Amino acid sequence: MASASGEVTELLHRLNAGDKSASEQLLVLVYEELRGVANACMHRERIDHTLQPTALVHEAWLRLIDHREWNLENRAHFFGIAAQVMRRILIDYARASNAEKRGVLM
């Protein structure tokens, strides 16, 4: 189910203004679409990847909500940044995994 663009934009504006309750409402509204983005990101990863789409969504959500400098304007901006964050998480995960194989601490 696609989230309504106006609702997401309104919640993003409230979140940018400091309304903490908007984050919970936003998560409920966009969760399934974030899962779809995570599934698409994971589709490009190796089959035996240990990170699951649900974990990727949760980690991305924490990074999105924690980062106040993004000033997300609308639904398209939000999902674009969410996809970038998920890709960065996968890159960080791969780097950490490769470093572990080489015995390097990160």
N, C-alpha and C positions, 0 to 999 in steps of 0.2 A: 504494500500500500504506500503510495507516494504521499509525502507530507505536503501540506498546503504551503506554498511559497510565502504567502502573507503571514501565516502563523509563525513560521520559522524566522522570518525577518523581524517580526515584532518581538519575539523572544530574544533574538540576538541583540536587538537594540536595548531591551531591558537588562540583559546580561552585561552589556557594555556600560550601562548606567549604574551597575553595581547591585542589581536585584538578584540575590542569591537563589531565590525560589525559581527563577527563570531557568536555571540550569537543569533542574529536575524535570520540569515540563518539557524542555527542549530535548532531553535525552529520551523521554517517552515518545516524543513525536518523530525523532529521526533514527531511533535505534535500528529498526529493520533495514533502512537504507544504508546505514553504516555497515551493517552485516553484509549487505550486498557489495559494498566497496571493498570490504575486507576479503570476501570470497574472491573477487576479481584480482586483488593483489596476491592472494595466496595461490591462485591458479597458475601464476607465472613462477612459483617457487617449486623446489624439488618435491617429489611425492612423499618422501619420508620426513618432511619438515616437522619438527616437534612443536612449533608454535601453531596454535589453533586460531581460526578466524574470530572466535569469541574473545580470546585473550588479546588479540590484536585490536579489536574494537575497544575493549576496556582500557588498554594502555593508551591508545590514541585519544580516547575521551579525556583521560586524566591530563594528558599533555595539552589538549585543546582548552580545557577549562582553566588550567593553571596559568596559561600564557595570556596575560592581559594586553600585550602590545599588538595583537593581531587586529583588533577592532573589526571583527567580522561584520560585514555590511548586510549580506543577504544569503539566501539559501545556496545559490551557486557558489558564492565565495566560501561559505562554510564547508561545502562538500569538496571543493577544490583543495582547500587547506587540509581537510581531513585525509584526503587521498595522499597528499604530500607527506603528512605526518606518518601515515601507515607505511609508506615506502621507506621513510627514514628509520622507522622502528625495525623494519626487516633488514635494512642495511646494517644498523647497529648490532642486531642479533647475529647476522652473518659474520661481522668483524669480531665480535666476542667469541663466537664459536671457533673461528679460524685461529684466533689468538690462543684459545684454550688448547687447541690441537698442537700448537707450536710451543706450548708451555710458557707463554707470555701473559703476564697479569695486566689487565686493563683497568 
